Amino acid sequence: MTLFEERKISNLTKETYALILAGGRGSRLFELTDRRAKPATFFGGKFRIIDFPLSNCINSGIRRVGIATQYKSHSLIRHVNRGWGHFKKELGESIEILPASQRKGDSWYLGTADAVFQNIDIIRDELPKYVMILSGDHVYRMDYGPLLAKHVSSDADMTVCCIEVPVEEAAGAFGVMTVDKTNRVCRFDEKPESPSEVPGKSGLTLASMGNYVFNTEFLFEQLEKDAAEEGSSGDFGNDIIPRIIESHRVFAFPFKDPDSDKQPYWRDVGTLDSFWEANMELVAPEPQLNMYDEQWPIWTFQEQTAPAKFVFDDEGRCGAAIDSTVSGGVVISGSTVKRSLVFSKVRVHSYCRIDDSVILPAVTIGRNCKIKKAILDRGCIIPEGMEIGLNHDQDRKNGFRVTDKGVVLVTRTMIDALEKSS
């Protein structure tokens, strides 16, 4: 990239306001999101999902960000305030929480477009030339600069960031685009049962990532029209995009590695199985998502804790973690952890064996436990001698959730109910 191109992108990011839509419940995560919105869900040993789009914004040079919240937003707001509250408004920087507050009418956020419409006055006060709408519940790393540059060079009214996914994965789950040779969108289908294939790439379809770039005044115009449209669901995919394709310049921006032209890492961790799988990918020797890249760090809030500690080296009682990630404040006492992610302030007592599991913060595991292919929610206290993931019939009898792929979810509420019934 030339110096001129770098300066051009730098100017574009300064002229952009990003709005992250972070109000989703994440219903397919079941009890894991009973206490928190999906973007506030823990991920990767020390992060939350919201940290990824926020870090992408900051690393891309976009320093004016709004976060639209709705469903059970307390932990999300607390996390953002603690980890992202140091930006200076007087320097043109801000990360602000925009709770659903019935700013336009008597309803809460009805859909993605309505969430933006209800914050038009806040966005307008920022005087941006471009508005970027971002999904708050996906895990990926992306420089938004080239996306903005392509939006401008294409003379687009709207640009939709997209990714190639298998047809069977997209069916009923993603908005799907059909484009011409210039990547202008000719057709948009919201969660079709039979997605169209990418020309020349059998089995793949072009799916929307839920990330959009708009020229600001065009966006406001379309949101006003949509709000006045009787029967509209207030959603970009269902309403606005299909309505403007023929009459305006809507382009797709394929999310690809600029050096290799390969598909970069991107995960929609919207189910318990996909959440577990995405976390498990991180314990590989060389995971596709490189969390150690100092050129593109993932920022977050983390408590100041003591270093992780592994104690005892007796026969049959050795504290060890193998092919695992272990965060600060963890004590593994005379137990073995393999192929697992252990979040902060977890305590594993002696004679336990933990395999292929995601242990969220502040979990305590009693002695002589055996745990396999499980997700243990924050604050769980696992009783001494309990087995999880070894006998699914017993897991279900204990009130735990077992997925189709055999992942076992355990929450504090489930443990409390089990103890009361015993």
C-alpha positions as CSV (number, residue, x, y, z in Angstrom):
1,M,0.0,0.0,0.0
2,T,1.4,3.4,-1.0
3,L,1.7,6.3,1.4
4,F,-1.1,8.1,-0.5
5,E,-3.4,5.1,0.0
6,E,-2.5,4.9,3.7
7,R,-3.3,8.6,4.2
8,K,-6.6,8.3,2.2
9,I,-7.7,5.4,4.4
10,S,-6.7,7.2,7.5
11,N,-8.9,10.2,6.5
12,L,-11.8,7.9,5.7
13,T,-11.6,6.2,9.2
14,K,-11.6,9.6,10.8
15,E,-14.7,10.5,8.9
16,T,-16.5,7.3,10.0
17,Y,-18.8,6.6,12.9
18,A,-19.2,2.9,13.9
19,L,-22.3,1.6,15.5
20,I,-22.0,-1.9,17.0
21,L,-25.3,-3.7,17.4
22,A,-24.9,-5.6,20.7
23,G,-28.4,-6.2,21.9
24,G,-28.8,-9.8,20.8
25,R,-30.0,-12.5,23.2
26,G,-28.3,-15.4,21.5
27,S,-31.2,-17.8,22.1
28,R,-29.4,-20.7,20.5
29,L,-26.8,-20.5,23.3
30,F,-29.6,-21.4,25.7
31,E,-28.7,-21.0,29.4
32,L,-25.3,-19.6,28.6
33,T,-27.0,-16.3,27.8
34,D,-29.6,-16.4,30.6
35,R,-27.7,-13.8,32.5
36,R,-26.0,-11.9,29.7
37,A,-26.3,-10.7,26.1
38,K,-24.5,-12.7,23.5
39,P,-21.9,-10.0,22.8
40,A,-21.0,-10.1,26.5
41,T,-20.3,-13.9,26.4
42,F,-16.8,-14.9,27.4
43,F,-14.5,-16.2,24.7
44,G,-10.9,-17.3,24.2
45,G,-9.7,-17.6,27.7
46,K,-9.8,-13.9,28.7
47,F,-12.0,-12.0,26.3
48,R,-15.6,-11.3,25.6
49,I,-17.1,-11.4,22.1
50,I,-17.7,-7.6,22.0
51,D,-14.0,-7.1,22.3
52,F,-13.4,-8.3,18.7
53,P,-15.4,-5.7,16.8
54,L,-14.3,-3.0,19.2
55,S,-10.6,-4.0,18.7
56,N,-11.1,-4.0,15.0
57,C,-12.5,-0.5,15.1
58,I,-9.6,0.9,17.2
59,N,-6.9,-1.0,15.3
60,S,-8.5,0.3,12.0
61,G,-8.3,3.9,13.2
62,I,-12.1,4.3,13.9
63,R,-12.3,6.1,17.2
64,R,-15.9,7.1,17.3
65,V,-18.0,4.1,18.3
66,G,-21.5,3.6,19.6
67,I,-22.7,0.3,21.1
68,A,-26.5,-0.3,20.9
69,T,-27.6,-2.5,23.8
70,Q,-30.9,-4.1,24.8
71,Y,-31.2,-7.6,26.1
72,K,-29.7,-8.1,29.7
73,S,-27.0,-5.6,29.1
74,H,-25.7,-5.0,32.6
75,S,-22.6,-7.2,32.3
76,L,-21.9,-5.8,28.8
77,I,-22.1,-2.2,29.9
78,R,-20.0,-2.9,33.0
79,H,-17.3,-4.6,30.8
80,V,-17.2,-1.8,28.3
81,N,-17.1,0.9,31.0
82,R,-14.2,-0.9,32.7
83,G,-12.2,-1.8,29.6
84,W,-13.1,0.8,27.1
85,G,-13.9,3.9,29.0
86,H,-10.5,5.7,28.7
87,F,-11.1,7.4,25.3
88,K,-11.0,11.2,25.2
89,K,-13.9,13.1,23.7
90,E,-11.8,16.2,23.3
91,L,-9.4,14.2,21.1
92,G,-12.3,13.1,18.8
93,E,-12.5,9.7,20.5
94,S,-15.5,8.1,22.1
95,I,-17.0,4.7,22.9
96,E,-20.5,5.3,24.1
97,I,-23.3,2.9,25.3
98,L,-26.6,3.5,23.6
99,P,-29.3,1.5,25.5
100,A,-32.7,1.0,24.0
101,S,-34.6,3.9,25.5
102,Q,-37.6,4.5,23.2
103,R,-36.1,7.6,21.7
104,K,-38.4,7.3,18.7
105,G,-41.9,6.2,19.7
106,D,-43.0,3.7,22.4
107,S,-41.1,0.6,21.2
108,W,-37.8,-0.9,22.0
109,Y,-35.4,-1.8,19.2
110,L,-37.5,-3.8,16.7
111,G,-34.7,-4.9,14.4
112,T,-31.2,-3.9,13.2
113,A,-32.4,-0.9,11.2
114,D,-34.7,0.3,13.9
115,A,-31.8,0.2,16.4
116,V,-29.9,2.6,14.2
117,F,-33.0,4.8,13.5
118,Q,-33.7,5.2,17.2
119,N,-30.1,6.7,17.5
120,I,-30.2,9.0,14.5
121,D,-29.9,12.1,16.5
122,I,-26.8,10.8,18.4
123,I,-25.1,9.8,15.1
124,R,-26.0,13.1,13.5
125,D,-24.3,15.0,16.3
126,E,-21.1,13.3,15.4
127,L,-21.2,14.7,11.9
128,P,-19.7,11.6,10.2
129,K,-19.4,11.3,6.4
130,Y,-19.8,7.5,6.6
131,V,-21.6,5.2,9.1
132,M,-20.5,1.7,9.6
133,I,-23.0,-0.7,11.1
134,L,-21.3,-3.7,12.8
135,S,-22.6,-7.0,14.3
136,G,-21.5,-7.3,17.9
137,D,-21.6,-11.1,18.1
138,H,-19.0,-12.5,15.7
139,V,-15.4,-13.4,16.4
140,Y,-12.9,-12.2,13.7
141,R,-10.1,-9.8,13.1
142,M,-10.6,-7.3,10.2
143,D,-9.1,-4.0,9.1
144,Y,-12.1,-1.9,8.1
145,G,-9.9,0.6,6.2
146,P,-9.9,-1.3,2.9
147,L,-13.7,-1.8,3.2
148,L,-14.2,2.0,3.5
149,A,-11.8,2.6,0.6
150,K,-13.7,0.2,-1.6
151,H,-17.0,1.7,-0.6
152,V,-15.8,5.2,-1.7
153,S,-14.0,4.0,-4.9
154,S,-17.1,2.1,-6.0
155,D,-19.3,5.2,-5.6
156,A,-21.6,3.0,-3.5
157,D,-24.6,4.1,-1.5
158,M,-24.2,1.0,0.7
159,T,-21.6,-1.7,1.0
160,V,-22.3,-5.1,2.5
161,C,-19.3,-7.0,4.0
162,C,-19.7,-10.7,3.1
163,I,-18.0,-14.0,3.5
164,E,-18.0,-17.3,1.5
165,V,-19.6,-20.1,3.5
166,P,-20.8,-23.6,2.6
167,V,-24.4,-23.6,1.2
168,E,-25.6,-26.0,3.9
169,E,-24.3,-23.8,6.6
170,A,-25.9,-20.7,5.2
171,A,-29.3,-22.2,4.6
172,G,-31.9,-20.6,6.9
173,A,-29.1,-18.9,8.9
174,F,-27.5,-16.1,6.8
175,G,-28.6,-13.4,4.4
176,V,-27.3,-14.4,0.9
177,M,-26.2,-12.1,-1.9
178,T,-26.0,-12.6,-5.6
179,V,-23.6,-10.2,-7.3
180,D,-22.4,-9.3,-10.8
181,K,-18.7,-9.3,-12.0
182,T,-18.2,-5.9,-10.4
183,N,-19.6,-7.2,-7.0
184,R,-22.7,-5.0,-7.4
185,V,-25.5,-6.8,-5.5
186,C,-28.3,-8.0,-7.9
187,R,-30.3,-9.9,-5.4
188,F,-30.5,-10.3,-1.6
189,D,-32.3,-13.2,0.1
190,E,-32.7,-13.2,3.9
191,K,-32.0,-16.6,5.3
192,P,-33.1,-18.7,2.3
193,E,-33.5,-22.4,2.5
194,S,-31.7,-22.9,-0.8
195,P,-29.0,-20.3,-1.1
196,S,-27.5,-19.4,-4.5
197,E,-24.0,-20.5,-5.2
198,V,-21.0,-18.3,-6.0
199,P,-20.3,-18.6,-9.7
200,G,-17.4,-21.0,-10.3
201,K,-17.4,-22.1,-6.6
202,S,-19.7,-25.1,-6.2
203,G,-21.0,-25.6,-2.7
204,L,-20.2,-22.0,-1.6
205,T,-22.5,-19.0,-1.2
206,L,-21.9,-15.3,-0.4
207,A,-23.3,-14.6,3.0
208,S,-23.7,-11.3,4.7
209,M,-21.6,-10.8,7.8
210,G,-24.1,-8.2,9.1
211,N,-21.5,-5.4,8.6
212,Y,-22.5,-2.4,6.4
213,V,-21.1,0.9,5.3
214,F,-23.4,3.7,4.3
215,N,-23.1,7.3,3.1
216,T,-24.6,9.1,6.1
217,E,-27.3,11.1,4.5
218,F,-28.4,8.1,2.4
219,L,-28.6,6.0,5.5
220,F,-30.7,8.6,7.3
221,E,-33.0,8.9,4.3
222,Q,-33.6,5.1,4.1
223,L,-34.2,4.8,7.8
224,E,-36.8,7.5,7.8
225,K,-38.5,5.8,4.9
226,D,-38.4,2.5,6.6
227,A,-39.8,3.9,9.8
228,A,-42.8,5.3,7.9
229,E,-43.4,2.0,6.0
230,E,-46.4,0.2,7.5
231,G,-45.6,-3.4,8.4
232,S,-41.8,-3.1,8.2
233,S,-39.9,-5.1,10.7
234,G,-37.2,-2.5,10.9
235,D,-34.4,-4.8,9.7
236,F,-31.6,-4.2,7.2
237,G,-31.8,-7.8,5.8
238,N,-35.6,-8.1,5.7
239,D,-36.6,-4.6,4.6
240,I,-34.0,-2.0,3.6
241,I,-31.5,-4.0,1.5
242,P,-34.2,-5.7,-0.7
243,R,-35.9,-2.3,-1.2
244,I,-32.8,-0.4,-2.4
245,I,-31.0,-2.9,-4.6
246,E,-32.6,-2.0,-7.9
247,S,-32.7,1.8,-7.4
248,H,-29.3,2.4,-5.7
249,R,-25.7,1.3,-5.8
250,V,-25.3,-1.5,-3.3
251,F,-22.0,-3.4,-3.5
252,A,-20.6,-6.5,-1.8
253,F,-17.2,-6.5,-0.2
254,P,-15.8,-10.0,0.1
255,F,-13.8,-10.5,3.3
256,K,-10.5,-12.0,2.2
257,D,-6.9,-12.0,3.2
258,P,-5.3,-9.3,0.9
259,D,-2.1,-11.2,0.6
260,S,-3.3,-14.8,0.0
261,D,-6.8,-14.2,-1.2
262,K,-7.9,-16.9,1.2
263,Q,-10.8,-16.8,3.6
264,P,-9.7,-15.2,6.9
265,Y,-10.9,-16.4,10.3
266,W,-14.5,-15.6,11.1
267,R,-16.9,-17.4,13.4
268,D,-20.5,-17.0,14.2
269,V,-20.5,-18.6,17.7
270,G,-24.3,-18.6,17.9
271,T,-24.8,-22.2,19.1
272,L,-23.3,-24.1,22.0
273,D,-21.5,-26.5,19.6
274,S,-20.0,-23.6,17.5
275,F,-19.1,-21.8,20.7
276,W,-17.3,-24.8,22.0
277,E,-15.6,-25.6,18.7
278,A,-14.3,-22.0,18.2
279,N,-12.8,-22.0,21.7
280,M,-11.2,-25.4,21.1
281,E,-9.6,-24.2,17.9
282,L,-7.5,-21.8,20.0
283,V,-5.6,-24.5,21.9
284,A,-4.0,-25.8,18.7
285,P,-0.3,-25.2,18.3
286,E,-0.9,-22.8,15.5
287,P,-4.6,-21.7,15.6
288,Q,-6.0,-19.8,12.6
289,L,-7.0,-17.0,15.0
290,N,-3.6,-15.7,16.1
291,M,-4.2,-14.2,19.6
292,Y,-0.5,-13.4,19.9
293,D,-0.2,-10.9,17.0
294,E,1.2,-7.7,18.5
295,Q,0.4,-5.8,15.3
296,W,-3.4,-6.4,15.8
297,P,-4.0,-6.9,19.5
298,I,-7.4,-7.8,20.9
299,W,-8.1,-5.3,23.7
300,T,-10.2,-6.2,26.8
301,F,-10.7,-5.5,30.4
302,Q,-9.0,-7.9,32.8
303,E,-8.7,-7.8,36.6
304,Q,-5.3,-7.6,38.2
305,T,-4.7,-11.1,39.4
306,A,-1.9,-13.2,40.6
307,P,-0.1,-15.4,38.0
308,A,-1.5,-18.8,37.2
309,K,-0.1,-21.5,39.5
310,F,0.3,-25.3,39.1
311,V,1.1,-27.1,42.4
312,F,2.1,-30.5,43.5
313,D,4.3,-33.0,41.7
314,D,3.5,-36.1,43.6
315,E,2.8,-39.5,41.9
316,G,-0.9,-39.4,41.0
317,R,-1.2,-35.8,42.1
318,C,0.5,-33.5,39.6
319,G,-0.7,-30.0,38.7
320,A,-0.4,-29.7,34.9
321,A,-2.1,-28.1,31.9
322,I,-1.3,-29.5,28.5
323,D,-2.3,-28.1,25.1
324,S,-4.4,-25.5,27.0
325,T,-4.7,-21.8,27.7
326,V,-4.7,-20.7,31.3
327,S,-5.5,-17.2,32.5
328,G,-4.3,-15.2,35.5
329,G,-5.5,-16.0,39.0
330,V,-5.9,-19.8,38.2
331,V,-4.7,-22.4,40.6
332,I,-4.5,-26.0,39.3
333,S,-3.7,-28.1,42.4
334,G,-2.7,-31.7,41.8
335,S,-4.9,-32.1,38.7
336,T,-4.4,-32.5,35.0
337,V,-6.0,-30.2,32.4
338,K,-5.7,-31.2,28.7
339,R,-6.9,-29.4,25.5
340,S,-9.0,-26.9,27.5
341,L,-9.4,-23.1,28.1
342,V,-9.3,-22.0,31.7
343,F,-10.5,-18.5,32.3
344,S,-9.4,-16.2,35.2
345,K,-9.7,-17.1,38.9
346,V,-10.6,-20.7,38.4
347,R,-9.6,-23.2,41.1
348,V,-9.2,-26.9,40.3
349,H,-8.7,-29.0,43.4
350,S,-6.7,-32.3,43.5
351,Y,-7.1,-35.6,41.6
352,C,-9.3,-34.1,38.8
353,R,-9.0,-34.8,35.1
354,I,-10.4,-32.2,32.7
355,D,-10.4,-32.7,28.9
356,D,-11.6,-30.7,26.0
357,S,-13.5,-28.2,28.1
358,V,-14.2,-24.4,28.4
359,I,-14.0,-23.3,32.0
360,L,-15.4,-19.8,32.4
361,P,-14.2,-17.4,35.2
362,A,-14.4,-18.0,38.9
363,V,-15.3,-21.7,38.6
364,T,-14.4,-24.0,41.5
365,I,-13.9,-27.7,40.8
366,G,-13.9,-30.0,43.8
367,R,-11.6,-33.0,44.3
368,N,-11.8,-36.2,42.2
369,C,-13.9,-34.7,39.4
370,K,-13.8,-36.0,35.8
371,I,-14.9,-33.5,33.2
372,K,-14.9,-33.9,29.4
373,K,-16.2,-31.8,26.5
374,A,-18.0,-29.4,28.7
375,I,-18.8,-25.7,29.1
376,L,-18.8,-24.6,32.8
377,D,-20.4,-21.2,33.2
378,R,-19.0,-18.5,35.3
379,G,-19.1,-19.1,39.1
380,C,-20.1,-22.8,39.0
381,I,-19.0,-24.7,42.1
382,I,-18.6,-28.3,40.9
383,P,-19.1,-30.8,43.9
384,E,-16.4,-33.2,44.8
385,G,-16.4,-36.4,42.8
386,M,-18.8,-35.2,40.1
387,E,-18.5,-36.6,36.5
388,I,-19.5,-34.4,33.6
389,G,-19.5,-35.5,29.9
390,L,-18.7,-39.1,30.5
391,N,-22.3,-40.4,30.7
392,H,-24.8,-38.2,28.8
393,D,-27.8,-40.0,30.3
394,Q,-26.6,-39.1,33.7
395,D,-25.8,-35.5,32.6
396,R,-29.4,-35.1,31.5
397,K,-30.6,-36.6,34.7
398,N,-28.6,-34.1,36.6
399,G,-30.3,-31.3,34.7
400,F,-27.4,-30.4,32.4
401,R,-27.9,-29.5,28.8
402,V,-26.3,-31.9,26.2
403,T,-26.0,-30.8,22.6
404,D,-26.4,-32.9,19.5
405,K,-22.6,-33.1,19.2
406,G,-22.2,-34.1,22.9
407,V,-21.1,-30.8,24.5
408,V,-22.4,-30.5,28.0
409,L,-23.4,-27.1,29.4
410,V,-23.4,-26.6,33.2
411,T,-24.5,-23.4,34.9
412,R,-24.8,-22.2,38.5
413,T,-28.6,-22.5,38.3
414,M,-28.3,-26.2,37.2
415,I,-25.9,-27.0,40.0
416,D,-28.1,-25.2,42.6
417,A,-31.2,-27.1,41.4
418,L,-29.3,-30.5,41.5
419,E,-28.1,-29.9,45.1
420,K,-31.6,-28.9,46.2
421,S,-33.1,-32.1,44.7
422,S,-30.5,-34.4,46.2
